Amino acid sequence: MAKKKRFKIEQFELRSHGFDNDQCFQGCGQSNFKEVVTGCGPTEKAAFEDALEQIATKEPLDIDFTDIESGAGELSEEEYETKPLQLYDDEDGDDDDDGFSESEEEPHDMHYYYSIRYNV
């Protein structure tokens, strides 16, 4: 069996997008790079690791991530905290006319997003 050629990603750009709702996140364009991946997770570190995993599964190569990992520096592991938004309907005696009952909650689909633009 032939040994895979090892590639090192030397040209890359790291972009921490912060927290955003999954329906509002605009994505990340390629710019001057041929490839871009965006990871998401509950923390900055988890989003970065998700992006690295996407590169590893996307490229059928043996890739060295050393420069990218050291370029990211210290990543936050602080989670974004949300409280459920409770909505009520008029049947429960409140003044709202929103049609939601007291027991229903609107989900908060907030994630941390981290993109890696790169050339192999």
MMTF fields as JSON, N, C-alpha, C and O atoms, coordinates in Angstrom:
{
  "mmtfVersion": "1.0.0",
  "mmtfProducer": "UNKNOWN",
  "numBonds": 479,
  "numAtoms": 480,
  "numGroups": 120,
  "numChains": 1,
  "numModels": 1,
  "chainsPerModel": [1],
  "groupsPerChain": [120],
  "chainIdList": ["A"],
  "bondAtomList": [4, 2, 8, 6, 12, 10, 16, 14, 20, 18, 24, 22, 28, 26, 32, 30, 36, 34, 40, 38, 44, 42, 48, 46, 52, 50, 56, 54, 60, 58, 64, 62, 68, 66, 72, 70, 76, 74, 80, 78, 84, 82, 88, 86, 92, 90, 96, 94, 100, 98, 104, 102, 108, 106, 112, 110, 116, 114, 120, 118, 124, 122, 128, 126, 132, 130, 136, 134, 140, 138, 144, 142, 148, 146, 152, 150, 156, 154, 160, 158, 164, 162, 168, 166, 172, 170, 176, 174, 180, 178, 184, 182, 188, 186, 192, 190, 196, 194, 200, 198, 204, 202, 208, 206, 212, 210, 216, 214, 220, 218, 224, 222, 228, 226, 232, 230, 236, 234, 240, 238, 244, 242, 248, 246, 252, 250, 256, 254, 260, 258, 264, 262, 268, 266, 272, 270, 276, 274, 280, 278, 284, 282, 288, 286, 292, 290, 296, 294, 300, 298, 304, 302, 308, 306, 312, 310, 316, 314, 320, 318, 324, 322, 328, 326, 332, 330, 336, 334, 340, 338, 344, 342, 348, 346, 352, 350, 356, 354, 360, 358, 364, 362, 368, 366, 372, 370, 376, 374, 380, 378, 384, 382, 388, 386, 392, 390, 396, 394, 400, 398, 404, 402, 408, 406, 412, 410, 416, 414, 420, 418, 424, 422, 428, 426, 432, 430, 436, 434, 440, 438, 444, 442, 448, 446, 452, 450, 456, 454, 460, 458, 464, 462, 468, 466, 472, 470, 476, 474],
  "bondOrderList": [1, 1, 1, 1, 1, 1, 1, 1, 1, 1, 1, 1, 1, 1, 1, 1, 1, 1, 1, 1, 1, 1, 1, 1, 1, 1, 1, 1, 1, 1, 1, 1, 1, 1, 1, 1, 1, 1, 1, 1, 1, 1, 1, 1, 1, 1, 1, 1, 1, 1, 1, 1, 1, 1, 1, 1, 1, 1, 1, 1, 1, 1, 1, 1, 1, 1, 1, 1, 1, 1, 1, 1, 1, 1, 1, 1, 1, 1, 1, 1, 1, 1, 1, 1, 1, 1, 1, 1, 1, 1, 1, 1, 1, 1, 1, 1, 1, 1, 1, 1, 1, 1, 1, 1, 1, 1, 1, 1, 1, 1, 1, 1, 1, 1, 1, 1, 1, 1, 1],
  "groupList": [{"groupName": "MET", "atomNameList": ["N", "CA", "C", "O"], "elementList": ["N", "C", "C", "O"], "formalChargeList": [0, 0, 0, 0], "bondAtomList": [1, 0, 2, 1, 3, 2], "bondOrderList": [1, 1, 2], "singleLetterCode": "M", "chemCompType": "L-PEPTIDE LINKING"}, {"groupName": "ALA", "atomNameList": ["N", "CA", "C", "O"], "elementList": ["N", "C", "C", "O"], "formalChargeList": [0, 0, 0, 0], "bondAtomList": [1, 0, 2, 1, 3, 2], "bondOrderList": [1, 1, 2], "singleLetterCode": "A", "chemCompType": "L-PEPTIDE LINKING"}, {"groupName": "LYS", "atomNameList": ["N", "CA", "C", "O"], "elementList": ["N", "C", "C", "O"], "formalChargeList": [0, 0, 0, 0], "bondAtomList": [1, 0, 2, 1, 3, 2], "bondOrderList": [1, 1, 2], "singleLetterCode": "K", "chemCompType": "L-PEPTIDE LINKING"}, {"groupName": "ARG", "atomNameList": ["N", "CA", "C", "O"], "elementList": ["N", "C", "C", "O"], "formalChargeList": [0, 0, 0, 0], "bondAtomList": [1, 0, 2, 1, 3, 2], "bondOrderList": [1, 1, 2], "singleLetterCode": "R", "chemCompType": "L-PEPTIDE LINKING"}, {"groupName": "PHE", "atomNameList": ["N", "CA", "C", "O"], "elementList": ["N", "C", "C", "O"], "formalChargeList": [0, 0, 0, 0], "bondAtomList": [1, 0, 2, 1, 3, 2], "bondOrderList": [1, 1, 2], "singleLetterCode": "F", "chemCompType": "L-PEPTIDE LINKING"}, {"groupName": "ILE", "atomNameList": ["N", "CA", "C", "O"], "elementList": ["N", "C", "C", "O"], "formalChargeList": [0, 0, 0, 0], "bondAtomList": [1, 0, 2, 1, 3, 2], "bondOrderList": [1, 1, 2], "singleLetterCode": "I", "chemCompType": "L-PEPTIDE LINKING"}, {"groupName": "GLU", "atomNameList": ["N", "CA", "C", "O"], "elementList": ["N", "C", "C", "O"], "formalChargeList": [0, 0, 0, 0], "bondAtomList": [1, 0, 2, 1, 3, 2], "bondOrderList": [1, 1, 2], "singleLetterCode": "E", "chemCompType": "L-PEPTIDE LINKING"}, {"groupName": "GLN", "atomNameList": ["N", "CA", "C", "O"], "elementList": ["N", "C", "C", "O"], "formalChargeList": [0, 0, 0, 0], "bondAtomList": [1, 0, 2, 1, 3, 2], "bondOrderList": [1, 1, 2], "singleLetterCode": "Q", "chemCompType": "L-PEPTIDE LINKING"}, {"groupName": "LEU", "atomNameList": ["N", "CA", "C", "O"], "elementList": ["N", "C", "C", "O"], "formalChargeList": [0, 0, 0, 0], "bondAtomList": [1, 0, 2, 1, 3, 2], "bondOrderList": [1, 1, 2], "singleLetterCode": "L", "chemCompType": "L-PEPTIDE LINKING"}, {"groupName": "SER", "atomNameList": ["N", "CA", "C", "O"], "elementList": ["N", "C", "C", "O"], "formalChargeList": [0, 0, 0, 0], "bondAtomList": [1, 0, 2, 1, 3, 2], "bondOrderList": [1, 1, 2], "singleLetterCode": "S", "chemCompType": "L-PEPTIDE LINKING"}, {"groupName": "HIS", "atomNameList": ["N", "CA", "C", "O"], "elementList": ["N", "C", "C", "O"], "formalChargeList": [0, 0, 0, 0], "bondAtomList": [1, 0, 2, 1, 3, 2], "bondOrderList": [1, 1, 2], "singleLetterCode": "H", "chemCompType": "L-PEPTIDE LINKING"}, {"groupName": "GLY", "atomNameList": ["N", "CA", "C", "O"], "elementList": ["N", "C", "C", "O"], "formalChargeList": [0, 0, 0, 0], "bondAtomList": [1, 0, 2, 1, 3, 2], "bondOrderList": [1, 1, 2], "singleLetterCode": "G", "chemCompType": "PEPTIDE LINKING"}, {"groupName": "ASP", "atomNameList": ["N", "CA", "C", "O"], "elementList": ["N", "C", "C", "O"], "formalChargeList": [0, 0, 0, 0], "bondAtomList": [1, 0, 2, 1, 3, 2], "bondOrderList": [1, 1, 2], "singleLetterCode": "D", "chemCompType": "L-PEPTIDE LINKING"}, {"groupName": "ASN", "atomNameList": ["N", "CA", "C", "O"], "elementList": ["N", "C", "C", "O"], "formalChargeList": [0, 0, 0, 0], "bondAtomList": [1, 0, 2, 1, 3, 2], "bondOrderList": [1, 1, 2], "singleLetterCode": "N", "chemCompType": "L-PEPTIDE LINKING"}, {"groupName": "CYS", "atomNameList": ["N", "CA", "C", "O"], "elementList": ["N", "C", "C", "O"], "formalChargeList": [0, 0, 0, 0], "bondAtomList": [1, 0, 2, 1, 3, 2], "bondOrderList": [1, 1, 2], "singleLetterCode": "C", "chemCompType": "L-PEPTIDE LINKING"}, {"groupName": "VAL", "atomNameList": ["N", "CA", "C", "O"], "elementList": ["N", "C", "C", "O"], "formalChargeList": [0, 0, 0, 0], "bondAtomList": [1, 0, 2, 1, 3, 2], "bondOrderList": [1, 1, 2], "singleLetterCode": "V", "chemCompType": "L-PEPTIDE LINKING"}, {"groupName": "THR", "atomNameList": ["N", "CA", "C", "O"], "elementList": ["N", "C", "C", "O"], "formalChargeList": [0, 0, 0, 0], "bondAtomList": [1, 0, 2, 1, 3, 2], "bondOrderList": [1, 1, 2], "singleLetterCode": "T", "chemCompType": "L-PEPTIDE LINKING"}, {"groupName": "PRO", "atomNameList": ["N", "CA", "C", "O"], "elementList": ["N", "C", "C", "O"], "formalChargeList": [0, 0, 0, 0], "bondAtomList": [1, 0, 2, 1, 3, 2], "bondOrderList": [1, 1, 2], "singleLetterCode": "P", "chemCompType": "L-PEPTIDE LINKING"}, {"groupName": "TYR", "atomNameList": ["N", "CA", "C", "O"], "elementList": ["N", "C", "C", "O"], "formalChargeList": [0, 0, 0, 0], "bondAtomList": [1, 0, 2, 1, 3, 2], "bondOrderList": [1, 1, 2], "singleLetterCode": "Y", "chemCompType": "L-PEPTIDE LINKING"}],
  "groupTypeList": [0, 1, 2, 2, 2, 3, 4, 2, 5, 6, 7, 4, 6, 8, 3, 9, 10, 11, 4, 12, 13, 12, 7, 14, 4, 7, 11, 14, 11, 7, 9, 13, 4, 2, 6, 15, 15, 16, 11, 14, 11, 17, 16, 6, 2, 1, 1, 4, 6, 12, 1, 8, 6, 7, 5, 1, 16, 2, 6, 17, 8, 12, 5, 12, 4, 16, 12, 5, 6, 9, 11, 1, 11, 6, 8, 9, 6, 6, 6, 18, 6, 16, 2, 17, 8, 7, 8, 18, 12, 12, 6, 12, 11, 12, 12, 12, 12, 12, 11, 4, 9, 6, 9, 6, 6, 6, 17, 10, 12, 0, 10, 18, 18, 18, 9, 5, 3, 18, 13, 15],
  "groupIdList": [1, 2, 3, 4, 5, 6, 7, 8, 9, 10, 11, 12, 13, 14, 15, 16, 17, 18, 19, 20, 21, 22, 23, 24, 25, 26, 27, 28, 29, 30, 31, 32, 33, 34, 35, 36, 37, 38, 39, 40, 41, 42, 43, 44, 45, 46, 47, 48, 49, 50, 51, 52, 53, 54, 55, 56, 57, 58, 59, 60, 61, 62, 63, 64, 65, 66, 67, 68, 69, 70, 71, 72, 73, 74, 75, 76, 77, 78, 79, 80, 81, 82, 83, 84, 85, 86, 87, 88, 89, 90, 91, 92, 93, 94, 95, 96, 97, 98, 99, 100, 101, 102, 103, 104, 105, 106, 107, 108, 109, 110, 111, 112, 113, 114, 115, 116, 117, 118, 119, 120],
  "secStructList": [7, 7, 7, 7, 7, 3, 3, 3, 7, 7, 3, 3, 3, 3, 3, 3, 3, 3, 3, 3, 3, 6, 6, 6, 7, 7, 7, 7, 7, 7, 6, 6, 7, 1, 3, 3, 3, 3, 3, 3, 3, 1, 1, 2, 2, 2, 2, 2, 2, 2, 2, 2, 2, 2, 2, 2, 2, 2, 7, 7, 1, 3, 3, 3, 7, 2, 2, 2, 2, 2, 2, 2, 7, 1, 7, 7, 7, 7, 7, 7, 7, 7, 7, 7, 3, 3, 7, 7, 7, 4, 4, 4, 6, 7, 1, 7, 7, 1, 7, 7, 7, 6, 6, 7, 3, 3, 7, 7, 7, 3, 3, 3, 3, 3, 3, 3, 3, 3, 3, 7],
  "xCoordList": [0.838, 0.0, 0.883, 1.843, 0.55, 1.343, 1.126, 0.01, 2.206, 2.133, 1.58, 1.982, 0.656, 0.087, 1.154, 1.98, 1.12, 2.026, 1.523, 0.333, 2.413, 2.033, 2.088, 3.088, 0.993, 0.9, 0.802, 0.232, 1.366, 1.287, 0.534, 0.865, -0.464, -1.207, -0.425, -0.39, 0.197, 1.006, 0.303, 0.536, -0.554, -1.305, -2.704, -3.482, -3.01, -4.33, -4.688, -3.832, -5.956, -6.472, -7.506, -8.388, -7.4, -8.333, -9.29, -8.88, -10.569, -11.554, -12.554, -13.311, -12.541, -13.483, -14.678, -14.538, -15.856, -17.056, -17.852, -18.723, -17.576, -18.338, -19.64, -19.829, -20.537, -21.811, -22.835, -22.877, -23.663, -24.724, -25.811, -25.569, -26.987, -28.088, -27.853, -27.403, -28.148, -27.855, -28.655, -28.264, -29.751, -30.516, -30.039, -30.46, -29.171, -28.677, -27.234, -26.8, -26.488, -25.072, -24.926, -25.523, -24.131, -23.984, -22.983, -22.955, -22.174, -21.161, -19.852, -19.676, -18.937, -17.61, -17.16, -17.062, -16.885, -16.448, -15.007, -14.275, -14.612, -13.274, -12.189, -11.044, -12.487, -11.506, -10.433, -10.768, -9.166, -8.069, -7.625, -6.557, -8.425, -8.091, -8.984, -10.103, -8.481, -9.246, -10.283, -11.306, -10.023, -10.898, -11.287, -10.529, -12.482, -12.927, -13.844, -14.705, -13.65, -14.533, -14.947, -14.18, -16.157, -16.647, -17.179, -18.057, -16.631, -17.088, -17.998, -17.931, -18.855, -19.703, -19.73, -19.504, -20.005, -20.057, -20.476, -20.709, -20.572, -20.997, -19.913, -20.208, -18.665, -17.555, -16.686, -16.79, -15.829, -14.894, -13.981, -13.737, -13.485, -12.586, -13.29, -12.711, -14.528, -15.284, -15.541, -15.48, -15.829, -16.063, -14.78, -14.824, -13.642, -12.357, -12.053, -11.626, -12.271, -12.019, -12.953, -12.55, -14.186, -15.127, -14.623, -14.728, -14.076, -13.526, -12.329, -12.207, -11.448, -10.308, -10.783, -10.224, -11.806, -12.354, -12.932, -12.828, -13.539, -14.073, -12.949, -13.103, -11.829, -10.69, -10.194, -9.927, -10.073, -9.555, -10.45, -9.944, -11.759, -12.66, -12.818, -13.174, -12.558, -12.71, -11.53, -11.712, -10.363, -9.151, -8.685, -8.441, -8.562, -8.084, -6.562, -5.921, -6.013, -4.557, -4.139, -4.963, -2.874, -2.309, -1.856, -0.817, -2.63, -2.377, -1.814, -2.272, -0.814, -0.2, -0.895, -0.825, -1.561, -2.303, -1.515, -2.076, -0.253, 0.541, 0.473, 0.225, 0.689, 0.691, -0.676, -0.772, -1.724, -3.076, -3.383, -3.9, -3.068, -3.352, -2.581, -3.13, -1.319, -0.543, -0.977, -0.874, -1.46, -1.938, -3.21, -3.491, -3.986, -5.246, -5.016, -5.875, -3.869, -3.583, -4.508, -4.966, -4.776, -5.639, -7.095, -7.497, -7.884, -9.281, -10.181, -9.909, -11.241, -12.175, -12.993, -13.422, -13.195, -14.063, -15.324, -16.051, -15.574, -16.761, -17.978, -17.966, -19.023, -20.233, -21.161, -21.2, -21.895, -22.909, -24.121, -24.633, -24.579, -25.718, -26.968, -26.96, -28.038, -29.32, -30.372, -30.253, -31.383, -32.521, -33.701, -33.87, -34.52, -35.676, -36.608, -36.871, -37.097, -38.054, -39.444, -39.838, -40.178, -41.504, -42.552, -42.542, -43.449, -44.526, -45.859, -45.994, -46.843, -48.132, -49.27, -49.147, -50.375, -51.547, -52.621, -52.503, -53.67, -54.73, -55.504, -56.083, -55.532, -56.274, -55.685, -56.361, -54.438, -53.802, -54.026, -53.52, -54.794, -55.128, -54.156, -54.274, -53.193, -52.291, -52.856, -53.887, -52.191, -52.682, -52.096, -52.468, -51.188, -50.562, -51.55, -52.47, -51.365, -52.175, -51.218, -51.324, -50.276, -49.253, -49.538, -48.851, -50.518, -50.895, -50.042, -50.263, -49.081, -48.242, -48.73, -49.125, -48.702, -49.103, -47.926, -46.775, -48.24, -47.229, -46.14, -44.993, -46.474, -45.51, -44.566, -43.554, -44.889, -44.037, -42.868, -43.011, -41.714, -40.526, -39.965, -39.988, -39.474, -38.821, -37.362, -36.695, -36.835, -35.446, -34.451, -34.703, -33.343, -32.244, -31.141, -30.372, -31.073, -30.096, -28.83, -28.445, -28.199, -26.982, -25.772, -25.718, -24.804, -23.578, -22.409, -22.575, -21.235, -20.011, -19.542, -19.569, -19.117, -18.663, -17.198, -16.756, -16.457, -15.024, -14.687, -14.966, -14.087, -13.759, -12.249, -11.464, -11.881, -10.49, -10.49, -11.07, -9.838, -9.612, -8.209, -7.293, -8.03, -6.7, -6.46, -7.388, -5.182, -4.746, -3.884, -3.084, -4.047, -3.218, -2.191, -1.371],
  "yCoordList": [-1.181, 0.0, 1.245, 1.337, 2.197, 3.419, 4.33, 4.466, 4.95, 5.864, 7.206, 7.709, 7.781, 9.078, 10.155, 10.136, 11.098, 12.23, 13.203, 13.515, 13.678, 14.583, 16.028, 16.47, 16.748, 18.147, 19.016, 18.622, 20.197, 21.151, 22.384, 22.943, 22.792, 24.0, 25.184, 25.412, 25.926, 27.071, 28.393, 29.368, 28.431, 29.652, 29.48, 28.653, 30.263, 30.156, 31.457, 32.298, 31.596, 32.735, 32.203, 31.434, 32.607, 32.182, 33.325, 34.48, 32.99, 34.034, 33.564, 32.617, 34.235, 33.951, 34.879, 36.1, 34.298, 35.088, 35.421, 36.29, 34.757, 34.98, 34.194, 33.29, 34.542, 33.852, 34.462, 35.676, 33.592, 34.065, 33.01, 31.838, 33.418, 32.494, 31.762, 32.369, 30.467, 29.698, 30.169, 29.883, 30.874, 31.383, 32.758, 33.248, 33.389, 34.725, 34.727, 35.692, 33.669, 33.64, 33.703, 32.907, 34.65, 34.911, 34.004, 33.957, 33.292, 32.438, 33.178, 34.289, 32.549, 33.126, 32.824, 31.656, 33.845, 33.665, 33.206, 33.184, 32.84, 32.296, 33.349, 33.039, 34.578, 35.634, 35.212, 34.823, 35.282, 34.9, 33.454, 33.058, 32.681, 31.292, 30.361, 30.719, 29.176, 28.208, 27.459, 27.02, 27.317, 26.53, 27.333, 28.178, 27.052, 27.64, 26.64, 26.027, 26.486, 25.671, 26.52, 27.357, 26.297, 26.994, 25.967, 25.168, 26.003, 25.104, 25.844, 27.067, 25.089, 25.7, 24.811, 23.604, 25.417, 24.677, 25.583, 26.774, 25.031, 25.831, 26.771, 27.685, 26.559, 27.418, 27.727, 27.075, 28.729, 29.076, 27.893, 27.584, 27.242, 26.1, 24.957, 24.35, 24.661, 23.585, 23.913, 23.026, 25.184, 25.6, 25.45, 25.002, 25.824, 25.688, 24.218, 23.867, 23.364, 21.933, 21.333, 20.436, 21.811, 21.357, 21.734, 20.942, 22.94, 23.377, 22.507, 22.126, 22.191, 21.309, 19.926, 19.333, 19.428, 18.119, 18.13, 17.143, 19.252, 19.366, 19.322, 18.708, 19.966, 19.91, 18.47, 17.98, 17.803, 16.426, 15.482, 14.57, 15.679, 14.788, 15.236, 14.434, 16.501, 17.051, 16.691, 16.358, 16.759, 16.534, 15.079, 14.614, 14.362, 12.969, 12.897, 12.089, 13.736, 13.847, 13.702, 13.794, 13.477, 13.477, 14.911, 15.335, 15.653, 17.078, 17.388, 16.853, 18.262, 18.733, 20.039, 21.039, 20.018, 21.179, 22.023, 22.945, 21.737, 22.374, 23.895, 24.536, 24.481, 25.943, 26.536, 27.577, 25.88, 26.386, 26.333, 27.295, 25.218, 25.077, 26.096, 26.658, 26.341, 27.32, 28.741, 29.634, 28.959, 30.285, 30.699, 31.889, 29.714, 30.023, 30.562, 31.255, 30.252, 30.739, 30.141, 29.006, 30.919, 30.466, 30.709, 31.846, 29.638, 29.754, 29.653, 28.897, 30.423, 30.448, 29.164, 28.62, 28.703, 27.553, 27.98, 27.149, 29.3, 29.827, 29.627, 29.991, 29.049, 28.778, 29.989, 30.763, 30.124, 31.166, 30.708, 29.612, 31.533, 31.135, 31.878, 33.097, 31.124, 31.734, 31.255, 30.186, 32.059, 31.668, 31.471, 32.248, 30.446, 30.225, 31.428, 32.037, 31.756, 32.84, 32.245, 31.368, 32.704, 32.145, 33.085, 34.29, 32.51, 33.262, 32.72, 31.522, 33.599, 33.192, 33.577, 34.519, 32.846, 33.233, 33.779, 33.715, 34.317, 34.961, 33.994, 34.416, 32.724, 31.748, 31.615, 31.161, 32.009, 31.921, 33.181, 33.29, 34.148, 35.343, 36.488, 37.499, 36.362, 37.493, 38.394, 38.083, 39.487, 40.443, 40.227, 40.926, 39.273, 39.023, 38.361, 37.67, 38.569, 37.887, 37.197, 37.349, 36.432, 35.816, 34.37, 33.811, 33.744, 32.385, 31.291, 30.12, 31.619, 30.61, 30.332, 31.248, 29.085, 28.749, 28.913, 29.038, 28.909, 29.118, 28.055, 28.344, 26.834, 25.74, 25.7, 25.001, 26.443, 26.407, 27.377, 28.458, 26.975, 27.822, 27.964, 27.02, 29.121, 29.353, 28.946, 29.407, 28.091, 27.648, 28.764, 29.638, 28.705, 29.642, 28.854, 28.142, 28.984, 28.239, 29.068, 29.405, 29.383, 30.18, 29.255, 28.29, 29.569, 28.794, 29.747, 30.884, 29.266, 29.999, 29.546, 28.35, 30.462, 30.132, 30.511, 31.567, 29.634, 29.836, 29.321, 28.166, 30.176, 29.789, 29.701, 30.418, 28.793, 28.668, 28.724, 27.87, 29.73, 29.827, 29.302, 29.596, 28.516, 27.936, 27.501, 27.377, 27.277, 26.687, 25.473, 25.511, 24.414, 23.199, 23.184, 22.268],
  "zCoordList": [0.0, 0.0, 0.0, 0.765, -0.862, -0.987, 0.21, 0.711, 0.659, 1.787, 1.307, 0.258, 2.079, 1.728, 1.85, 2.763, 0.907, 0.972, 2.036, 2.078, 2.886, 3.973, 3.476, 2.911, 3.698, 3.303, 4.543, 5.561, 4.434, 5.529, 5.03, 3.984, 5.777, 5.42, 5.978, 7.187, 5.074, 5.495, 5.246, 5.961, 4.239, 3.949, 4.513, 4.038, 5.522, 6.132, 6.83, 7.105, 7.104, 7.854, 8.832, 8.452, 10.08, 11.111, 11.415, 11.528, 11.545, 11.816, 12.866, 12.648, 13.992, 15.068, 14.872, 14.942, 14.626, 14.351, 15.607, 15.565, 16.713, 17.934, 17.931, 17.116, 18.848, 18.978, 18.034, 17.835, 17.456, 16.571, 16.504, 16.793, 16.129, 15.917, 14.61, 13.638, 14.566, 13.354, 12.147, 11.015, 12.344, 11.208, 10.767, 9.719, 11.546, 11.215, 10.727, 10.098, 11.003, 10.629, 9.108, 8.384, 8.638, 7.205, 6.5, 5.27, 7.249, 6.635, 6.461, 6.962, 5.745, 5.554, 4.133, 3.757, 3.341, 1.96, 1.86, 2.849, 0.654, 0.437, 0.399, 0.73, 0.013, -0.106, -1.119, -2.238, -0.747, -1.644, -1.432, -1.899, -0.744, -0.457, -1.267, -1.632, -1.54, -2.325, -1.493, -2.019, -0.215, 0.659, 1.891, 2.366, 2.398, 3.661, 4.355, 3.724, 5.651, 6.476, 7.676, 8.151, 8.155, 9.341, 10.314, 9.989, 11.512, 12.566, 13.521, 13.639, 14.207, 15.223, 16.454, 16.372, 17.577, 18.829, 19.967, 19.764, 21.154, 22.306, 22.825, 23.595, 22.414, 22.826, 21.615, 20.577, 21.764, 20.689, 20.374, 19.208, 21.405, 21.218, 20.489, 19.588, 20.868, 20.214, 18.747, 17.897, 18.441, 17.056, 16.232, 15.086, 16.818, 16.139, 15.861, 14.761, 16.851, 16.678, 15.629, 14.888, 15.558, 14.53, 13.138, 12.202, 13.003, 11.713, 11.311, 10.146, 12.263, 11.971, 11.528, 10.606, 12.185, 11.832, 10.415, 9.687, 10.034, 8.68, 7.641, 6.585, 7.937, 7.011, 6.904, 5.806, 8.037, 8.053, 7.252, 6.598, 7.289, 6.542, 5.094, 4.231, 4.827, 3.478, 2.576, 1.405, 3.114, 2.327, 2.471, 3.585, 1.348, 1.419, 1.51, 0.838, 2.333, 2.441, 3.893, 4.803, 4.093, 5.431, 5.682, 5.176, 6.456, 6.624, 8.002, 9.012, 8.026, 9.26, 9.671, 8.956, 10.824, 11.314, 12.312, 12.904, 12.51, 13.563, 13.513, 14.534, 12.336, 12.231, 12.541, 13.191, 12.08, 12.336, 13.83, 14.398, 14.455, 15.883, 16.717, 17.664, 16.379, 17.137, 16.799, 17.64, 15.581, 15.176, 15.879, 16.017, 16.329, 17.01, 18.412, 18.959, 18.995, 20.347, 21.383, 21.25, 22.416, 23.511, 23.14, 22.896, 23.097, 22.725, 23.952, 24.884, 23.928, 25.053, 25.125, 24.108, 26.333, 26.563, 27.305, 27.85, 27.316, 27.982, 27.093, 25.917, 27.657, 26.893, 26.902, 27.858, 25.82, 25.717, 26.501, 26.276, 27.412, 28.247, 27.811, 27.642, 27.632, 27.294, 28.282, 28.881, 28.433, 29.253, 28.308, 27.369, 28.538, 27.661, 27.654, 28.691, 26.477, 26.315, 26.481, 25.712, 27.46, 27.704, 27.113, 27.364, 26.331, 25.696, 26.185, 26.43, 26.329, 26.887, 25.946, 25.164, 26.028, 25.235, 26.158, 27.382, 25.549, 26.322, 27.203, 28.204, 26.866, 27.66, 29.062, 29.984, 29.217, 30.526, 31.352, 32.469, 30.803, 31.567, 31.395, 32.089, 30.488, 30.273, 29.177, 28.581, 28.919, 27.925, 26.538, 25.596, 26.399, 25.098, 24.152, 24.59, 22.887, 21.871, 20.904, 19.687, 21.474, 20.63, 20.279, 19.424, 20.9, 20.55, 21.138, 20.83, 21.968, 22.585, 23.996, 24.718, 24.381, 25.737, 26.686, 26.268, 27.953, 28.983, 28.955, 29.294, 28.559, 28.607, 27.407, 27.441, 26.345, 25.156, 25.306, 25.878, 24.785, 24.823, 23.416, 22.626, 23.123, 21.842, 21.981, 22.907, 21.091, 21.238, 20.923, 20.094, 21.598, 21.34, 20.645, 21.291, 19.353, 18.57, 18.384, 17.264, 19.499, 19.464, 19.481, 20.243, 18.625, 18.539, 18.357, 17.916, 18.702, 18.413, 17.035, 16.745, 16.188, 14.832, 14.661, 15.115, 14.0, 13.769, 12.372, 12.049, 11.547, 10.171, 9.964, 10.584, 9.066, 8.633, 7.114, 6.445, 6.59, 5.139, 4.894, 5.662, 3.817, 3.621, 2.172, 1.373, 1.867, 0.604, 0.936, 1.87, 0.181, 0.372, -0.729, -0.796]
}
